[in-house]
């Protein structure tokens, strides 16, 4: 695709700023910009202009319907499509789209998770247009990004808390910048770029695996003879079939204004990554939801299936979504940019220490932000950070903070060149620090990379939490500095005191090591290993206090989200348990019996022929299979019995604990035996595609 073609198609299906400027009257366009840039409510008369222009543009793009596109607590997006068609005259129609249809929609809120906020009979829920995220046309419909709330105004979605947190962050960051004399800054926006990892497998093998179809991950499967040990897949040549998929995916994303930039093979066989350019957190969140939807739909057109589960295969690396978070002003300044002399950049150091303090004081909230049944399988494995939260800053910033703590002057090291030792190759300017890929929350130049987010998760959740907790620290800093008699002295003391009190959260070593787990415990850091351990902390007093202070979530909204997340966790594991039982009864057990029968028939046939053979191989296999099948039967019966318990617990937390402590353990034990039998049974007797069949199903 030529460069000119890329620039022509980029954003071609988006009702973006350029389209609005061309199609709206000047006063209406300026009103929309004020709503986007300053949060000023849009007057109804201007909304009418926008609705008319949006409808005309969408119809030109082939749209016949419109939908309010929102993000309920189901974990996926939701949409209800209405046509532009309106009756007119005798048997005639016109195409109509009013400002009311643009600004507000109504949905049956009782059909979406509310965590007790709404009774079943209290059905009314509203969708409200979010003008800060551009509308777009896809599959013949005009998609209007919206928030979703109950009749009483409680947030029932993932977008609303994010928008609230961005407002809170902007308010507190402006207070800080004003103290540094930057009165010309009108808005501060958290920005995000979300690197998306995923697996691609052939559709034919996917359809033969009930666990992949129902659960998105394999519940059984022996380790393949070749996994990722050779590390030959990472950054390797992209197969032609995958390349064709990636090209179409890029094109579709570009049409919708998604800044898809980087693509490559990831470390595991069949695993890949797509990374976008930074944009505002709200836009990035919406675009990541779009990206995941398109990954799946485009894959289907290529005879592929895109797996977004955090751990689809037990013996190879799972998939994450590295959340690169930064801060930008409306004048283009990155507030996490250290500059050439970060030791002298007081503004940068203040924002940096605010993040450090926030991560230390709200470790539990950051762990909660990535909690989920799928991500529990991934966190702590060799491809993901552990459940212990810590920050990596790098050698230079470590040295600067250490010097500040001790009251010493930091002596910056001269920037060195990396000499490769080949005369024809240039000497490369060396970065001031290496990377630490094991850190959950790493500073990577002018941003923080939060590496714990799971590949299927909505990034609105971690980002509204990061925004809120950093806003709280900026608020505390502003309270101190606004009342300072000697600003510079107070600023220096504030930075130094914050470093001393919160340096325990900074760690530059190997986060995978057992030594770090012991060291973290000594430092008093939390180690919330599972979702069930983490979620009860959502309603801790300090957490309720910070969310209510900044009007991001109310106590009732926090309680409802905790209930929803716990219920979702239990439901996922219960579905997995039932799927395990189905596969064990209907697929694995018959294959064991069939192979045992085959071996016994072989033995009997040899005996009847009077062959003078030892038959040791057949006899050993039969005996081993007989022992395994007996264990398999006992473990299967235990899983069946444990899933039939009428009540897993008195409340959602007890139910989740039961699922983790009993059902998950039952499934693991059953899988262990089933996977052993898979290594014995002849390939033609296997009931489903093996790991080799799946991971290497895309052959060219």
N, C-alpha and C positions, 0 to 999 in steps of 0.2 A: 504493500500500500504506500503510495507516494505521500510525502510530507503534506502537500497541499490537500490531499484527500483527507488525511487525519484531521487537519485544522478545520476542514469543511464539515466533517461529520461530528466533531466533538461538540457535545451539547445541543445537537440538532433536534433532539426530542425533549428539550428542557425549556420550560417557560422561565428563562433566566433574565438576568439584568438587561442584557442587550435586547432581547425580545420585548421586555416591558418598556424599555426606553423608546423603542421604535413604534410601539402600538398604543401606548397610553398617553393621554393628555399630560402635559408637563406637570401640572399641579397634582394629578393623580400619581404619576411616577415618583415625584418628590415625597408624597405622603407615604407611599410604599417603602421608599428608601428610609424614611424616618422610623417607620415601624421595624424595619430590619436592623438598622444601625443603632437606634436609640431606644427601641422598645415602646415607641409612642403608639397608642391604640389607633387603628385605622378607622376613619369616619365611614359611615354606611354609604354615603354618596360615592366615595372613592372605591369602596368595595364593589359597588355596582359596575363601575368602569372596568375594574380588574376582571370581574366575572364575565363580562361581555367579551373583552379582549381575549381572555383565556379560552373561552368557548370557541370563538372564531379561529383562533390559532390551532386549537386541538383538533377541530374538524378538518382543517387543512392538512393536518398530520395523519388523518385517517381515523380519528377517534369517533366512536358512536355513543360511548358511555362515559360516565365519570364515577370515581369512587373516592371516598375518604379512606386513606391508607394509614392504618395505625398499628401500634405495637402493644397489644395486651400482654398480660402476665403469663401467656401460654408459652412464651419463648419464641414464637414466630410472628409474622405480621398478619394482619387481617384486612379484608376488603369486601365491600358490598357494592355491586355495580348497578347504577341506574342510567338509563339512556337519556339523551338530550331531548327525546321525542315528547311532544305535548300535543294533545288533540286541538284541532282548530277548524271551526266551521263544520260543514257536513262531510264527514269522512276524510278530512284533510289533517295534516299535521304541520307543526313548525318545530324548529330546534331551539330549545330554550335552556338557559342556565342562569339562575338568579343569584344575587349576592347572598341571599339566605342559604341557598344550596352550597355556595362556596364556603361561607363562614362557619356554618353549623350543620351537623348531621346528627341523626339519632340511631342508636343501636340497642339491641336487647342486652343490657348489661348483666342480666342474670345468667346468661349463657357463657360468660367469661369468668375466670377466677377472680374472686374478690377477697378471699381470706376472711370472710365474716363481715366485711364492710357493708354488704348488702344482703338482705334476705332474698330468697328465691322469688318471692312475689313482688319485690321492689325492682322492677325490670328496667326502668329508664336509665339510659346512659347517653352521654353526648360526645361527639367528636368535634373538635374545634380546630379550624385552619391554623397552621403554623406558617406564617409568611416568611420566616427566616430560612425555611427549607423549600427550595424551588419545586413547583409542580412539574410533572413530566408525563409523556405519553408512552404507554407500553401495551402491546397486544390489543390495540384498538380501544383503549380506555385512557381517560385523563386521570392520572393519579395525583391526589392532593394530600400531601403529608399533614397529619393531624395529631393532636393530643386526644386522649380518651379519658373521660372522667365520669363519675357517678352523678346522680341527680343532686346529691349534697355537695358536689364539688371535690370529692376525694379522688386522688389520682388512681386510675385503674390500669395504667400503662407504664412503659419504661421511658417514654419521651418526656413526660411532664416533669419528673424530678430532675432530669438533665437540664431542661430549660430553666427551672428554678435555680439550680446550682450555678448555672452560668451567670444569671443575674446577681446572685450572691457574690460570686467570685469577682465580677466586674466592679461591684460596689466597693469591696474591700481593697482590691488592687489599685483602684483610682485614689483611695485615701493615701496609700503608700506613695504612689507616684507624685501626688500633690506635695508631699513632704520633701521630695527631691526636686521641686520646682517645675514639674512637667504638667502645668495646667492646661497645655494645649492637647493633651491626650483626652479623648472623649470616651473611648471604650477599650476595655481589655478583654481579650477572648482566649480561653483555653483552646488549643489546637491539638489535633490527633491525626496520626497516620497508623492504620491498623494492618500489620502484615498478616495475611491469611494463609494458613497451611491447610492442605486437603489431600485426600487420596483419590485416585482415579482407577477404577477397575472395570473390566468388561461386564456389560449388562447380563450376558448369558450365565456367568458364574454367580453374580449377585442374586439372580432369580432362583437359583438352586440352594440358597442359604436362607433358611427361615429366620435365623438370628439376625442377619444383616437387614432383611426386609422389615422385621418387627422392631429391632432394637438399635440398628445402626452400627452394631459391633458384633464380633464373633464371640459366642458363648462357649464354643468348643473349637479345638484346632491345635494340633501338635506343632511344635517349633519346626520351621522349614530347615532343610539341610544348608541352605544359603539364605541368610537374612541380609543384614546391613554391615556384617563384619568387615568386609573389604572397603567400605565407604566409597564404593565406585559409582553409586547413584548420585551422590551429592554434587550438584553443579555439572553433572554429566550431560552428554549430548541428549537433546530432547527428541524422543521418538516422533516419527512423522505424524502418527495418529494423534498424539498428545499435542504436538505443535499446531495441527489444524484446529483442534479444540481451543487451544489458547488464543489463536488468532481470532477466531470467531467471538470468543469471550471478550477479548480486548475491544473489538469493534462494537459489540453490543453495549459494553460498559462506557465506552467513549461517547456513544450516541446519547447516553443518559447523563453525561457530564461527570462521570466517575474518573478520577485521575489515576487510572491503572497505569503503572509505570514499569515495575520490575516483575519478571517471571523466571523461575528456574526450578530444577529438580531439587527436592529436599533429600534428607539423609536416608530415609527408608525406601525400599523398592515400592514403586507406585505412588510415591508421595511428592507433592509439588507445593510451590508457594507463589502467591501474588501479593505485591505490595503497592499501595497507592502513594501519592504525594499528600502532604499535610493539607488539611483544611479545618474549618471550625469544627468543634467537637460535635455539635448537633448535626451538621451536614455530613461529617464523617461517619457518624453513627447510622444515619439513614442510608448512606451509600454502602456501608458494609452489609446492612440487611439486604439491599438490592444485589450486592455482589454475591452473597450466599445463594439467593434465589436463582440468579442467572447461572451460577456455577452448575447448579443441578439441572436446570432446564436445557442449557446448551449441551451438557454432557449427554443427556438423553437423546438429542438429535444425532450424536456421534456414536450411538450404541454403547455409551459408557455410563457409569454411575459415579457421581461425586459423593464421597463419604466425608462428612464434617464432624463425625463423632471424635471425641478427644482421644480415644484409645480403641480403634476398630480391631487391632490385632495385638495379641498379648505380648509377643516376643520381639516386636520392633517398636521403634519410636512412635509416640502418638503425635497429635497435631495441636498446636497452640495458636494464639493470635496475639503477637507482640504489640502491645498498646503503647505507641510512642507519643508521650504527652509533653506539650510545651505551652508557652504563653506568649501571645503577640498583642501589640497595641494596634490601634487603627492607623497609626503612622508607620507601621511596618517594623517596629523594634521587637526583637525577640528578647524577652526579659530573663531568659535562661542562657543567654549568650555570654560566656565569661569575658570575652575580649582577649587582647594580647597580654594584659596584666590583671588577671582575676583577683590577685591579692589586693589591688588598689581599687577594685570595682565594688564599692560599698552597696550599691543598689542590687547588683547580682548576688552578692554574699547574703543580703537580707532575704531575698526571695529563695535562695538555696537553703538557708537555715530554716525558713518557714516550711519547706518541703520536708526537711529532715525531722523537724519537730512533729509535723503532722503524721508522718509515717510511723514514728516511734509511739506517739500517743494513741494512734488509731490502727494499730496492727490488726486488731480483730476485724475492723470494718473492711480493710483491704482483703483479708482472707475471705470474708463473707461475700465480697463483690465477685469472687471467682468460684463460689461454692456451687457444687452440682454433682450428681451421681457420676456423670461421665468424666469430669475433671478430677475427681478423687482417684481414678485409676491412673491418671497421668502425673499428678504432682508428686514429686519426690523420686520419680524414676529418672533414668540417666538422661532423658531428653527434656526434662522440665525442672524448674526450681523446686526446692522442698516447700513444705507448708509453712516453714519459718520465714517470716518477713524480715528482710534486711536491705540495706542500701549499699551499693557499690559506687564510689566516687572517682576512683582512679588515683594514680600516684601523685599527680600535681595538686589536685584539690585536697587529698589526704594531707599532703605536706603543708598546704596553706592553712587548713583548719587546725592542724597540730601547732603551727607557729602562733596562730591567734590565741589558742588555748593557753600556751605557755607565755604569751606576751613577747614573743621573739619577732624579729623582722624576717620575713620569708625571702630567701635568696632564690630567685627563679633560675632554673637551669636553661642554658642556651639551647635553642631548638637545633636538634641534630639531624643529620642526613643518614638515611639508610643506604649503606653501600653494599650492593649486591655482589660485586666482585667480577663483573663482566664489563669490559671496556665499552661495548656498544650500548649498554643499558644505562639510562640516566640514574643519578643519585636521587632518591625520593625523600622529600621532607617527611621526617618521622613525627607521628602524633605524640603528644605529651604523655599519653598513657595507653596501655593495652586495653583490650576488652575482657570482661568477665562474663562468659555466657552462662554461668551457673547462678548468677545473682537474680533474685526476683524483681528488684527495682534498681536498675543501673543507670547512672548518668552517662550519656553517650555523646557528649560534645555540646549540645545546646537543647537537650531534651532528656526526659527520663523514659526509659523503656521498661514498662511493667510487663514482665514475661510470663505471668501466671495465668493470664486470661485463656480460657479454653476456646478451641476453634469454632464451636457451635454457638458460643455465648454472644449475647447482645452487648456491645461495648458501652451502651448507655449506662449500664449498671456500675462497672468499675469507674467510669469517668464522672458520674454524678457524685460518687463517694470521694474521689480524688479532689474534685473541684471544691466540695463542701469542707473537707478537713483542712485543705490549704487556705481556703477563705477564712476559716476560723483562726488559724495562726496569724494570718495577715491582719485580721481584726484585732487580735491581742497586741500585735506589734504596733499597730496604728494607735491604739489606746495609750500605749506607753510613750511613743514618740511625739504624739500631738500635744502632750502635756510636759514635754521635756524643757527644762530651762537651758541646758546646754545640749543641743541636738546631736552634735558630733560625738560628744563623750557618751551620751546615752545610747546612741546607735552602736558605738564600739562595744560598750558593755553588754548591750542586748545580744549582739552577735556572739560575743565570747561566752556569755552565760548559757545561751542556747546550745552552743557546741558542747560545753562541759556537761550539761544535763542530759543531752540526747545522743552523745557519741556512741552509746552502746548499740545503736541500730546500724552503725556503719561497719561493714565487714568486707574485706577485699580478697579473702581466700576462697577455698573450694567449698561451695555450699552443699556439695554432695557428700562430703566426708562425715564419718561418725564423730570425729573430733569436733566439728562445728556444731553438731547437735548438742554435744555435751557443753561446749562453750556458750552456746545460745542459752541453754538452761541456766548456766552460771550467771549470765548477764540479766536474767529475768525476762527473756523474750518468750513470746507465746509460741506454742507448737500445736496448732489446731489441725490435726492430721486429716480429719474428715469433715464433710458437710455437717454431719450430726454434731460434731464438736463445736463447729463455728457458729451456726445459725442462732443458738440461744443467746449469744452475745449481742445480737442485733438490737435487742431491747434493753441493754444495759443503760443505766441512768445517764452516763456521760454521753452515750451515743444518741439517745433521745434528745438530750439537751442541745447537742450541736445541730441536729437536724431541725429542731423546732426553732432555735435561735435564728437560723438563716432561712427559715420558711421553705425548706426543701421537702421535708416529710413531717407529718404529725405523728404523735404517739400511736394513734389508731392505724395510720397508714403503715408504720413500721411493723406493728403487730400483724396486720393483714399480710404483708409481704413475707414475714417469717412463716406464717401458716401456709401460704401458697408454696413457698420454696420447700418446706418440709413435706408437704403433701405430694408435690411433684417428685421429690426424691423417692418417697415410698412407692409411688405409682410406677416409676421407672423400674425399680428393683423388682416389684411384684410382677410386672409384665415380663421382665427378663426371666424370673423364676418359672412362670408358666410356659414361656417359650422353651426354656431348658427342659422342662418336663415333656413337652410335645416332641422335641427333637430326640430326647433320650428314649421315649417309648416307641415312637413311630419310625425312627430312622436308625439310631445307634444300636439299640437292642436287636432289631431284626438283622442288622449287618453282622453283629457278633455271632448270633445264632447261625446265620447262613455260612459264615466262614468256618465255624466249628463243625457244622455238618459236612462242609466240603472236605475238611481235614480228616474227619472220621470216615467218610466215604472212601477217601484215598487209602487210608490204612486198611479198611476192610477189603477193598479191591485187591491190594497187594497180597493180603493174607489168602484170599480166595484163589489167586493165581499161583499161590505156593512159592512166591518169590522169597529167597533167603536174604532179606535185607533187615538192617537194624531198625529202620524207621524212626531214628532218634529225632530228626527235625520235626516231623509231624507230631510225634508224641509230646515233645517239649512245648510246641506251640499250643497244642490242645490243652495241656495241663495249665500252662500260663494263662490262656484265655479263660479257662474254666474258673480259675482263681479270681481273675479280674472281673469276670461277669458276675460272680457272686458278690464281690464288693460293690460293683456297679448297681446291682439290684437293691442292696441294702441302703446305699446312699440315695438312690432314686426314691425309694419308699420314704426315707426321712425327709427329703425335700417336698414330696407330695404332702406328707402329713403336716409339715410346718407351714405350707402355703394354705392349708385348709383350716388353720386356726381362725375362728370367727372374728376375733378382735385382737389386733397386734399390740394394743396398748390403750390406755385410758385417754390419751390425747395424741396430737400429731407428732410431738417429739418422741413419745414412747413408741409410737408406731414406726417412726424412722429408725430408732435405735434397734428395734426388733429386726427390721429389714437388714440393717447393717450387720448386726451381731449374729443373726440366725440364718436368714435367707442367703445373704452374700457368701457366708462361710459354707453353707450347704452346696451352693452352686460351684464354689471353688473346689470343694472336695470331689464332687461328681465329675467336674471337668478334668481333674487330674487323672482319674481312672479312665475316663473316656479317651483322653489324649494318649494314654499308654496303649490302649487297645488299637488306636489308629495307627500306631507305629508297627503293629503286628499284622493287622488285617491286609490282605492283598488289595491292591489299588482298585481292581474291578469290583470289589465288595464294599468299598467306601460309600457311605450314603450321601455324601455331599462333597463339593470341591475342597481340596486341601489348601493349606496356606500357599504351597507352591503354585497351585492352580490359580489362586486369587491374585497373589502379589505380582505374578509374572503373566497375568492374563492379557495385558496390552503388550503385544510382542513386536510391533513395528512402529 
